[in-house]
């Protein structure tokens, strides 16, 4: 397996652990949007330190719109849309629509980067999406507004791969991810009820434990996976990376079973198998187009 594929799979595994941190911080009284803002802020600070240490923080002023797009139109937009979709519909329906992102990536990559669409990619895409549907659980409450928000989350998620591909032609991966999170974190404070969030932070009875939890949330669910994904995408391309990242719901399902005792249904087991088949298919040597 290529190093790029391994990095993307590793990113998906780390993203799959995000639910553990979201639940724990939710038990502390933070809303989903506030958890997202805290996660982005911690990640932005960590990336800022890394960029300064490696002296990879310089960008051209003409590229500022590109990083505004990555931070606001991708990371922040997809997060807010996803949480709004969860409010409107069941979590399973919202998750399924979020994982339309590989479809968006493949279509946009063909139009913008002239990436070839092979039989292997199409088969892997079908397997991965089908696996996500089975793992997330087909059905659930669906509303027109929820569908719109869900598709928006998938598009926003996909834009990181598309805009990130452009940015990687001009800057190293650390600079791309770092500036993305600096912009996203700044934007998140406009929509997270900052006064209420600061009040919760100040009132927590165990500030040291909360600080450690926030640091772990930012590093494990944002810094490491986004850096791995960006490095991997640089090597294997946007379409392949987007499909491989669908191991995220697989990992989330397994962790839910191990940590919270959630059951894995027969359909969920079939979905896990589909996703693993998609990963294997993408990493076979190409023999046909």
N, C-alpha and C positions, 0 to 999 in steps of 0.2 A: 504494500500500500504506500502511495506517495506521502511524503511528509506533510504536504498541504492538506490532503484528505484527513490525515490523523489530527492535524491542528483543528480543522473544522469540526470533526467528531468530538474532540475534547471540548471545544466551545459549546457544542450542543449539550454535552453532559453537565457542564457547569451551569448553563442556563436552566437545565432541568431541575436544579436544586433551588431555584429562585423561590418556589412556593413555600419552602421551609422557612425562609427569612420573612416572606410576606405574612405568613400566618403568625409568626412569633411577634413581629412588630405590630400587626393588627391587634394582637392580644394586649399590647401596651396602649391601645387607644388611637393609633394613627390610621388615617384613611388610606385607601389604596393609592390615591394620587400623592399623598404625603410620603408614603413609603417610596414611591417612584422618585420623588424629589430628593429625598434623603440619599437614596441609592446613587442617583446621578451626581449629587453634590460631593459625596465621598469619593466617587470615581474620578470626578473632575480634579479634586485636590490631589489624589494619588497620581493621576496622569500629569498634572502640572509639575509635581516634584520630579517625576521621571524625565519629563521633557527638559527641565532645567538642568538636571544632573547630566544628561546625555547631550545637551545643547542642540536639541532637535525641536525647538519651539518657534522658529522663524517661518512665517508664511508671507506670501506676496499680498498686498492690499487688494489686487485685482481678483484674488481667489477667495476673498471674504464671503461673497455670495454662495460659493460652493460649500463652505463650512456652515453657513447659516442654513443651507438646505439640509446638510447632514444632521445638524443638531436639532433644528426646529421642525423641518418637514419630514424627517425620518424618525429619529429616536424619540423626540417628545411627542410628535403627532401620532405615531403608532401606539405609544403607551396610553395617551389620553383616549384615543379611539377605542382601544381594546377595553379599557376600564368602563367606558360608556356603553360598549356592546354588552359587557357583562351585566350592567345595570338593566339593560333593555331585554336581555334574553338569558337563557341558561348558559352556564359556563361552557358546557360542551359545544353548543352551537357557536358561541363566540370563538372558541379555540379552533373549530373547523374552518371558520372564515379567516382567522388569522393565518392559517396554514395554506391559504391560497397564494401566499407570498412567492413560493417557487414558480407558480404559473406566471405571475407578474414579472418576476426576474427573467424567466426564459423569453417571454415575449419582448420585453424591453431590451434584453441583450441582443436578440436577433435584429431588432430595429436600429439600435444605436451602435452596437459593437460588431455586428455581422457575425456573431457566434453561430456555428453550425448547429442545426437541430438534428441529432442522430436518432436512429431507432432506439438505441440503448438509453439515451436521455429521456425520451418520451415514455419508455416502459418504466424506468426508474421513477419518473415523476408520477405516473399513475399509481405505482405501488406505494410510494411515499404518501401521497395524498389519501389514498384508500386506507393506509395504515393509520394515519392521523384521525380519520373519521371513526375508525373502529376503536382506537385507543381512547379518544375523547368521548365516545358514546354517541351514536347516531340519534337524531331526533332532538327533543327538547323544545322549549318555548322559542318562537321566532316571531319577530315583528319587523315591519318595513324599516323603521328607524334603526333597529338593531342590525339588520342586514347591511344597511348603509355604513354604519359605524364599523361593523366587522370587516367589510371589504376595504374600508379606509385603513384599518389597522394592518391588513395584509399588504396594501399598497405602500404604506409608510415603512413597514418592515422591509419590503423589497427595495425601497429607495436607498437603504444603506448599502446594499450590494452594488446598485447602479452608480450612485454618486461616489461611493468609495472606490470603485474601479477607476473613475476619472481622477480622483484625488491621488491614488497610488501611483499614477503616472508622473506626478509632480513632487510628491513628498514621501518620506519613509512612513511605515505603518504606525509608529508611535505618534508622529505628528498628526496623522489623520485621525486616529482615535482620540488623542488628547484634546485637540481643538473641537472635535465633535461633542465631547462631553462637557467642555467648558461652556459652549453655546447652549447645549440642552439643559444643563444645570441652571444657568441664568434664566432661561425661559420657564423652567419648571416652577420657580419661585413666584411667578405671576399667576399661577393657577392652583396653588396648593394651600391657600389660607395660611400664609406665613405666621401671622400672630398666633393662631391656634396651635400650629406645629411647634413654635418656640415655647409656648406655654406648656405643652406636653413634655418637651425636652427638659425644661427647667423643673417641672414637678415630679419627674421620675425619682423614685426612692433610692435607686441604685445606679447613679450616673456612670460609674466605672463599667458596670456590666452592660449598660445601654451603649456606651461608647465602643466597647469591644464588639457588640452585636452589629452596630452600624458599620464599623470598619470591616468586619467579615462580610456583611451584605454587599458593600461596595466592591471589595476585592474579588469575592467568589462569584457574584452574579453579574458583575459588570466589567471590571478591569481585566481579569484573566480571560473570560470568554470573548470579549470584543477584540482584544489584542490577538488572541489565537485565531479568531475568525478572519480578521483583516489580513494577518500573515498568510493564512491558508488560502484565502480568496486571491491573493496576489499571485499564487502559484497555479491554482487549478481553475480559476475563472468563476464568474458570478453564478452561472446557472448550476454548475455542479455543486458549488458550495451551498447554495440555497437548499438543494435537495438533501444533501448530507446533514444539514442542520436540523432536519426533521426528526433526528434522534432525541430532540428535547422532550417532546411529550412522552416518549418511551421511557426515558430516565425519570421524568416526573411521576409517571404511573408506578414504576418500580419503587421509587423512594416513598411514595404515598403508602404503598403496601408494607414496606419495611418499617417505616417510622410511625405511621398513624394506623396501621392495621387495615387500610382500605383494601377491599377485595378486587382481584383482577378477574374480570368476566371472561367467558370463552371468546367473545368478540374482541375484548381487549388483548387477549393472548394472540388472536389471529392478526390484530393490528400490529403488535410487536414483531411478529414474523414477517409481515409485509414490509415494514420499515427496514428490518435487517436484510431482507432480500434486495431492497432498493440500494442499500449501502454496498452490498456485495456486487450487485450488477454494475454499479458505477465504477467499481475498483477492479473489474476485470480488464484485461488488455483489450483495447479496441481492435476488432478485426473487420467490422463492417461499419458503414456510415449509416 
